[in-house]
């Protein structure tokens, strides 16, 4: 995991092949899905170099390159930025890599044992907790059965990753035998086949769908989980080592005087959290300091408590 501006720039400057910088965050499930897919592709091409970058620790680079959400992938060929793919879009990531590798004339496979089809299918069926093998994408389904499944998943807020079986005929034909299921779409959970559209509809009618498949976490639940991920939690712009506003810098300086362990979240790295937390906490500005899941306040209150001596007891 790359965690410094210098290391990122050094990778770009020294790159002589196809380089993918995957900007990620440890709390993001979609990032894990993209990372798994990139891992598969590195075994396919020896001219492909993939590195994960801790978005929160390279704030200046992220701002310069317009990275305001994760996952985001930057694609370089010999120091030149060729394309940016933001969000959970595995098919586009794969197609971009294939295109750049082809343009570079570097189609030779990696000097590793060739991955057989069953091993590859196992990787794909476990690349996320719930994986839908569909025709097209959720935004642009290419058959009525896929469209119906996507509408069902949207209604029930099922959280899933997907693979477009029209993009790879080996996967399309091989998965029929691998899962002993001859049609598409197919839905897999924890590497096990759940079934096709008819079974998913039946599960929905019986009330089993939302109790069996993972449901998207509401924003409020996500905010609560982040707030409670550490006893002392600071939502700020940037990081303690590189604050990106004067208020955040001052707050970090005050906390440094108490020699307490605390965790931070860079609200510039996730606009959903940045906007949602204002409503959740009924506090419109940043930074925001939480202790034991309770909002203490922003810089003015933190400074006032610091000057009165109350902050020490609160942090303890």
KOLSEMAR-26841 format. One record per residue (C-alpha): x negated, y negated, z. Coordinates in Angstrom, 3 decimals. Each point is the difference from the previous one (the first is absolute). Example, Ala and Ser with C-alpha at 12.3 -4.5 7.8 and 13.67 -1.06 7.14 Angstrom:
<rs>
<r px="-12.300" py="4.500" pz="7.800"/>
<r px="-1.370" py="-3.440" pz="-0.660"/>
</rs>
This chain:
<rs>
<r px="0.000" py="0.000" pz="0.000"/>
<r px="-1.516" py="-3.326" pz="-1.125"/>
<r px="0.455" py="-2.669" pz="2.655"/>
<r px="-2.118" py="-2.985" pz="-1.014"/>
<r px="0.100" py="-2.617" pz="-2.738"/>
<r px="-3.653" py="0.612" pz="-0.823"/>
<r px="0.459" py="3.721" pz="-0.489"/>
<r px="2.932" py="-0.552" pz="-2.358"/>
<r px="-1.949" py="-2.449" pz="-2.132"/>
<r px="-3.032" py="2.282" pz="-0.038"/>
<r px="2.127" py="2.843" pz="-1.352"/>
<r px="1.309" py="-2.224" pz="-2.773"/>
<r px="-3.429" py="-1.375" pz="-0.896"/>
<r px="-1.661" py="3.432" pz="-0.111"/>
<r px="2.817" py="1.785" pz="-1.813"/>
<r px="-0.876" py="1.550" pz="-3.346"/>
<r px="3.120" py="2.127" pz="-0.429"/>
<r px="3.723" py="-0.190" pz="0.722"/>
<r px="0.457" py="-1.306" pz="3.534"/>
<r px="3.245" py="0.066" pz="1.974"/>
<r px="0.264" py="-2.039" pz="3.177"/>
<r px="2.972" py="1.267" pz="1.992"/>
<r px="1.079" py="-2.682" pz="2.478"/>
<r px="1.672" py="1.802" pz="2.857"/>
<r px="1.083" py="-0.167" pz="3.633"/>
<r px="0.071" py="2.851" pz="2.543"/>
<r px="3.688" py="-0.535" pz="0.828"/>
<r px="1.198" py="0.266" pz="-3.618"/>
<r px="1.452" py="3.350" pz="-1.128"/>
<r px="0.080" py="-1.052" pz="-3.691"/>
<r px="-3.758" py="-0.621" pz="0.248"/>
<r px="-0.503" py="3.635" pz="0.998"/>
<r px="1.937" py="1.149" pz="-3.057"/>
<r px="-2.106" py="-2.137" pz="-2.340"/>
<r px="-3.208" py="1.193" pz="1.697"/>
<r px="0.973" py="3.637" pz="-0.556"/>
<r px="0.666" py="-0.626" pz="-3.684"/>
<r px="-3.285" py="-1.854" pz="-0.428"/>
<r px="-1.796" py="2.923" pz="1.638"/>
<r px="1.411" py="2.349" pz="-2.626"/>
<r px="-1.122" py="-2.303" pz="-2.820"/>
<r px="-3.576" py="-0.257" pz="1.304"/>
<r px="-0.282" py="3.748" pz="-0.497"/>
<r px="1.087" py="-0.379" pz="-3.596"/>
<r px="-2.417" py="-2.730" pz="-1.107"/>
<r px="-3.669" py="-0.357" pz="0.862"/>
<r px="0.029" py="-3.610" pz="-1.241"/>
<r px="2.561" py="-1.001" pz="2.626"/>
<r px="-1.022" py="-1.598" pz="3.278"/>
<r px="2.696" py="-0.576" pz="2.639"/>
<r px="-0.419" py="-1.892" pz="3.269"/>
<r px="2.552" py="-0.862" pz="2.661"/>
<r px="-0.161" py="-3.537" pz="1.352"/>
<r px="1.342" py="-1.124" pz="3.380"/>
<r px="2.170" py="-2.900" pz="-1.168"/>
<r px="0.113" py="-1.729" pz="3.374"/>
<r px="-3.800" py="-0.163" pz="0.237"/>
<r px="-0.610" py="-1.593" pz="-3.401"/>
<r px="2.488" py="-2.824" pz="0.309"/>
<r px="-1.854" py="-2.521" pz="-2.204"/>
<r px="-0.405" py="2.470" pz="-2.852"/>
<r px="3.654" py="1.037" pz="0.306"/>
<r px="1.160" py="-3.609" pz="-0.131"/>
<r px="-2.201" py="-0.810" pz="-2.988"/>
<r px="1.344" py="2.979" pz="-1.949"/>
<r px="3.647" py="-0.507" pz="0.960"/>
<r px="0.257" py="3.156" pz="2.104"/>
<r px="2.960" py="-0.625" pz="2.311"/>
<r px="1.271" py="3.548" pz="0.518"/>
<r px="-1.237" py="3.568" pz="0.240"/>
<r px="-0.620" py="2.246" pz="-1.773"/>
<r px="-1.672" py="-2.016" pz="-2.759"/>
<r px="-2.576" py="1.394" pz="-2.449"/>
<r px="-2.513" py="-2.103" pz="-1.926"/>
<r px="-1.562" py="1.636" pz="-3.070"/>
<r px="-3.466" py="-1.061" pz="-1.153"/>
<r px="-2.133" py="1.015" pz="-2.965"/>
<r px="-3.624" py="-1.134" pz="0.282"/>
<r px="0.752" py="-2.898" pz="2.382"/>
<r px="3.027" py="-1.215" pz="-1.979"/>
<r px="3.449" py="0.140" pz="1.607"/>
<r px="2.244" py="1.727" pz="-2.532"/>
<r px="3.295" py="0.521" pz="1.800"/>
<r px="1.831" py="-0.239" pz="3.326"/>
<r px="2.716" py="2.410" pz="1.159"/>
<r px="1.940" py="-0.954" pz="3.132"/>
<r px="2.351" py="2.250" pz="1.931"/>
<r px="0.705" py="3.723" pz="-0.067"/>
<r px="-0.306" py="0.680" pz="-3.727"/>
<r px="-2.015" py="3.195" pz="-0.378"/>
<r px="0.853" py="0.582" pz="-3.693"/>
<r px="-1.205" py="-3.472" pz="-0.955"/>
<r px="-3.194" py="0.458" pz="2.012"/>
<r px="-0.689" py="3.302" pz="-1.792"/>
<r px="0.783" py="-1.435" pz="-3.443"/>
<r px="-2.222" py="-3.018" pz="0.612"/>
<r px="-2.918" py="2.223" pz="0.970"/>
<r px="0.538" py="2.280" pz="-3.012"/>
<r px="0.094" py="-3.031" pz="-2.290"/>
<r px="-3.178" py="-1.560" pz="1.407"/>
<r px="-1.883" py="3.300" pz="0.007"/>
<r px="0.981" py="0.570" pz="-3.623"/>
<r px="-1.024" py="-3.511" pz="-1.017"/>
<r px="-3.387" py="0.574" pz="1.625"/>
<r px="-0.431" py="3.264" pz="-1.867"/>
<r px="-0.562" py="1.834" pz="3.288"/>
<r px="2.359" py="2.950" pz="-0.193"/>
<r px="-2.369" py="2.613" pz="1.411"/>
<r px="1.327" py="1.727" pz="3.116"/>
<r px="-1.761" py="-0.273" pz="3.328"/>
<r px="-2.800" py="2.419" pz="0.752"/>
<r px="2.263" py="1.924" pz="2.349"/>
<r px="1.883" py="3.285" pz="-0.301"/>
<r px="3.027" py="-0.476" pz="-2.224"/>
<r px="3.132" py="-0.254" pz="2.086"/>
<r px="2.487" py="2.656" pz="-1.095"/>
<r px="3.612" py="-0.953" pz="-0.646"/>
<r px="1.414" py="1.582" pz="3.153"/>
<r px="-2.483" py="-1.921" pz="2.154"/>
<r px="0.964" py="-3.208" pz="-1.760"/>
<r px="3.714" py="0.705" pz="0.441"/>
<r px="-0.560" py="0.634" pz="3.688"/>
<r px="-1.743" py="-3.366" pz="0.280"/>
<r px="2.864" py="-1.761" pz="-1.763"/>
<r px="2.756" py="1.661" pz="2.022"/>
<r px="-1.730" py="-1.063" pz="3.220"/>
<r px="-1.140" py="-3.500" pz="-1.019"/>
<r px="2.770" py="-1.393" pz="2.255"/>
<r px="2.459" py="1.437" pz="2.478"/>
<r px="2.764" py="-0.149" pz="-2.621"/>
<r px="-0.840" py="0.185" pz="-3.719"/>
<r px="2.473" py="-0.215" pz="-2.869"/>
<r px="-1.049" py="1.359" pz="-3.391"/>
<r px="2.109" py="-1.990" pz="-2.432"/>
<r px="0.229" py="-1.173" pz="-3.588"/>
<r px="-1.148" py="-3.594" pz="-0.146"/>
<r px="-0.201" py="-2.164" pz="3.100"/>
<r px="2.462" py="-1.088" pz="2.720"/>
<r px="0.306" py="-3.364" pz="-1.752"/>
<r px="0.312" py="1.520" pz="-3.491"/>
<r px="1.409" py="3.550" pz="0.170"/>
<r px="-0.054" py="1.844" pz="-3.316"/>
<r px="2.807" py="2.490" pz="0.511"/>
<r px="3.429" py="-0.147" pz="1.645"/>
<r px="-0.973" py="2.544" pz="2.687"/>
<r px="-3.001" py="-2.069" pz="1.074"/>
<r px="2.176" py="-3.119" pz="-0.003"/>
<r px="2.561" py="1.716" pz="2.234"/>
<r px="-2.699" py="1.152" pz="2.416"/>
<r px="-1.522" py="-3.483" pz="0.205"/>
<r px="3.434" py="-1.489" pz="0.716"/>
<r px="0.505" py="2.581" pz="2.751"/>
<r px="-3.400" py="-0.736" pz="1.522"/>
<r px="0.638" py="-3.742" pz="-0.190"/>
<r px="3.366" py="0.324" pz="1.734"/>
<r px="-1.404" py="2.152" pz="2.808"/>
<r px="-3.336" py="-1.930" pz="0.185"/>
<r px="-2.082" py="3.154" pz="-0.373"/>
<r px="-3.752" py="-0.689" pz="0.061"/>
<r px="-1.842" py="1.878" pz="-2.729"/>
<r px="-2.807" py="0.022" pz="-2.491"/>
<r px="0.488" py="1.150" pz="-3.566"/>
<r px="-1.702" py="1.510" pz="-3.017"/>
<r px="1.153" py="-0.555" pz="-3.575"/>
<r px="-0.056" py="3.502" pz="-1.527"/>
<r px="0.245" py="-1.535" pz="-3.494"/>
<r px="-3.513" py="-1.386" pz="0.500"/>
<r px="-1.624" py="3.437" pz="0.353"/>
<r px="1.245" py="3.085" pz="-1.850"/>
<r px="-2.227" py="2.363" pz="2.026"/>
<r px="1.693" py="-1.135" pz="3.197"/>
<r px="3.416" py="-0.009" pz="-1.639"/>
<r px="-0.238" py="3.645" pz="-1.123"/>
<r px="-2.167" py="1.289" pz="2.847"/>
<r px="2.234" py="-1.263" pz="2.792"/>
<r px="2.916" py="2.042" pz="-1.337"/>
<r px="-1.954" py="3.173" pz="0.747"/>
<r px="-1.744" py="-1.329" pz="3.093"/>
<r px="3.298" py="-0.887" pz="1.684"/>
<r px="2.101" py="2.645" pz="-1.743"/>
<r px="2.404" py="-2.746" pz="-1.036"/>
<r px="0.591" py="-0.497" pz="-3.734"/>
<r px="1.494" py="-3.504" pz="-0.130"/>
<r px="-0.651" py="-3.597" pz="0.991"/>
<r px="0.158" py="-2.031" pz="2.143"/>
<r px="-1.597" py="1.956" pz="2.830"/>
<r px="-0.388" py="-1.235" pz="3.576"/>
<r px="-2.736" py="1.349" pz="2.289"/>
<r px="-0.332" py="-0.489" pz="3.744"/>
<r px="-3.286" py="0.719" pz="1.812"/>
<r px="-1.157" py="2.051" pz="-2.981"/>
<r px="3.174" py="2.131" pz="-0.128"/>
<r px="2.662" py="-0.184" pz="-2.698"/>
<r px="3.325" py="-1.403" pz="1.214"/>
<r px="1.776" py="0.295" pz="-3.352"/>
<r px="1.535" py="-1.987" pz="-2.824"/>
<r px="2.759" py="-2.566" pz="-0.305"/>
<r px="2.895" py="2.359" pz="0.813"/>
<r px="-1.598" py="1.140" pz="3.255"/>
<r px="-0.844" py="-3.556" pz="1.013"/>
<r px="3.590" py="-1.077" pz="-0.675"/>
<r px="1.291" py="2.888" pz="2.093"/>
<r px="-2.360" py="-0.924" pz="2.831"/>
<r px="1.281" py="-3.578" pz="-0.171"/>
<r px="3.631" py="1.122" pz="0.176"/>
<r px="-0.800" py="2.192" pz="3.020"/>
<r px="-1.853" py="-2.810" pz="1.759"/>
<r px="-3.282" py="1.934" pz="-0.166"/>
<r px="-1.873" py="-2.225" pz="-2.436"/>
<r px="-0.950" py="-2.822" pz="2.388"/>
<r px="-0.844" py="2.444" pz="2.799"/>
<r px="-2.235" py="2.129" pz="-2.238"/>
<r px="-1.812" py="-2.488" pz="-2.241"/>
<r px="-1.918" py="-3.019" pz="1.340"/>
<r px="2.004" py="-3.220" pz="0.124"/>
<r px="-1.601" py="-3.373" pz="-0.620"/>
<r px="-0.955" py="-1.767" pz="3.166"/>
<r px="1.977" py="-3.200" pz="0.504"/>
<r px="-2.020" py="-3.192" pz="0.189"/>
<r px="0.992" py="-0.555" pz="3.630"/>
<r px="-1.141" py="3.522" pz="0.919"/>
<r px="-3.279" py="-0.562" pz="-1.796"/>
<r px="-0.554" py="-3.344" pz="1.736"/>
<r px="0.765" py="1.553" pz="3.374"/>
<r px="-2.487" py="2.798" pz="-0.661"/>
<r px="-2.744" py="-2.437" pz="-1.010"/>
<r px="0.654" py="-2.232" pz="3.011"/>
<r px="-0.203" py="2.993" pz="2.342"/>
<r px="-3.047" py="1.553" pz="-1.659"/>
<r px="-2.210" py="-1.649" pz="2.654"/>
<r px="0.509" py="-1.546" pz="3.430"/>
<r px="-1.184" py="-3.386" pz="-1.300"/>
<r px="0.958" py="-0.720" pz="-3.609"/>
<r px="-0.846" py="-3.169" pz="-1.909"/>
<r px="1.606" py="-0.847" pz="-3.343"/>
<r px="-2.298" py="-2.461" pz="-1.709"/>
<r px="-1.353" py="-1.213" pz="-3.328"/>
<r px="-3.159" py="1.903" pz="-0.823"/>
<r px="-1.986" py="1.985" pz="2.545"/>
<r px="-1.845" py="-0.873" pz="3.239"/>
<r px="-3.292" py="-0.047" pz="-1.887"/>
<r px="1.461" py="-2.034" pz="-2.884"/>
<r px="3.065" py="-1.992" pz="1.103"/>
<r px="1.680" py="-1.741" pz="-2.907"/>
<r px="1.621" py="-2.946" pz="1.757"/>
<r px="-1.004" py="-2.329" pz="2.831"/>
<r px="2.774" py="1.198" pz="2.305"/>
<r px="-1.071" py="3.638" pz="-0.350"/>
<r px="-3.627" py="-0.949" pz="0.555"/>
<r px="0.835" py="-1.888" pz="3.188"/>
<r px="2.141" py="2.863" pz="1.322"/>
<r px="-2.752" py="2.549" pz="-0.618"/>
<r px="-2.440" py="-2.300" pz="1.786"/>
<r px="2.255" py="-0.196" pz="3.059"/>
<r px="0.501" py="3.776" pz="0.159"/>
<r px="-3.766" py="0.517" pz="-0.271"/>
<r px="-0.413" py="-1.704" pz="3.388"/>
<r px="1.989" py="2.760" pz="1.732"/>
<r px="-2.005" py="2.960" pz="-1.272"/>
<r px="3.155" py="2.031" pz="-0.639"/>
<r px="0.597" py="2.550" pz="-2.724"/>
<r px="2.682" py="-0.967" pz="-2.466"/>
<r px="1.165" py="0.909" pz="-3.469"/>
<r px="0.813" py="-2.347" pz="-2.864"/>
<r px="2.175" py="0.062" pz="-3.099"/>
<r px="-0.812" py="-2.257" pz="-2.943"/>
<r px="3.383" py="-1.364" pz="-1.048"/>
<r px="-1.536" py="-1.178" pz="-3.300"/>
<r px="-0.410" py="3.642" pz="-1.016"/>
<r px="3.720" py="0.800" pz="0.179"/>
<r px="2.622" py="-2.579" pz="-0.934"/>
<r px="2.842" py="2.235" pz="1.243"/>
<r px="-1.458" py="-0.019" pz="3.511"/>
<r px="-0.920" py="-3.677" pz="-0.267"/>
<r px="3.570" py="-1.071" pz="-0.759"/>
<r px="1.811" py="2.695" pz="1.968"/>
<r px="-1.791" py="-0.631" pz="3.281"/>
<r px="1.167" py="-3.619" pz="0.028"/>
<r px="3.608" py="1.218" pz="0.141"/>
<r px="-0.709" py="3.006" pz="2.240"/>
<r px="-1.693" py="-2.109" pz="2.677"/>
<r px="1.925" py="-3.218" pz="-0.687"/>
<r px="-3.366" py="-1.743" pz="-0.221"/>
<r px="-0.730" py="-1.829" pz="-3.286"/>
<r px="-3.774" py="-0.450" pz="0.097"/>
<r px="-3.274" py="1.889" pz="0.355"/>
<r px="-1.967" py="1.187" pz="1.846"/>
<r px="2.308" py="1.996" pz="2.294"/>
<r px="-1.272" py="1.835" pz="3.083"/>
<r px="1.779" py="3.018" pz="1.506"/>
<r px="-0.776" py="1.804" pz="3.263"/>
<r px="1.685" py="3.321" pz="0.799"/>
<r px="2.351" py="-0.559" pz="-2.946"/>
<r px="1.192" py="-3.402" pz="1.223"/>
<r px="-0.636" py="-3.284" pz="-1.803"/>
<r px="-2.188" py="-2.382" pz="1.989"/>
<r px="0.041" py="-2.765" pz="-2.598"/>
<r px="-2.161" py="-1.935" pz="-2.420"/>
<r px="-3.126" py="-2.074" pz="0.423"/>
<r px="1.600" py="-2.817" pz="2.008"/>
<r px="1.333" py="2.385" pz="2.644"/>
<r px="-3.206" py="2.074" pz="0.008"/>
<r px="-2.072" py="-3.150" pz="0.495"/>
<r px="2.316" py="-1.254" pz="2.757"/>
<r px="-0.163" py="3.356" pz="1.832"/>
<r px="-3.769" py="0.032" pz="-0.427"/>
<r px="-0.365" py="-3.452" pz="1.527"/>
<r px="2.348" py="0.811" pz="2.903"/>
<r px="-1.660" py="3.343" pz="0.747"/>
<r px="3.139" py="2.043" pz="-0.729"/>
<r px="-1.403" py="1.685" pz="-3.114"/>
<r px="-2.434" py="2.127" pz="1.986"/>
<r px="2.782" py="1.675" pz="1.990"/>
<r px="2.108" py="0.491" pz="-3.119"/>
<r px="-2.788" py="1.714" pz="-1.901"/>
<r px="-0.759" py="2.280" pz="2.929"/>
</rs>
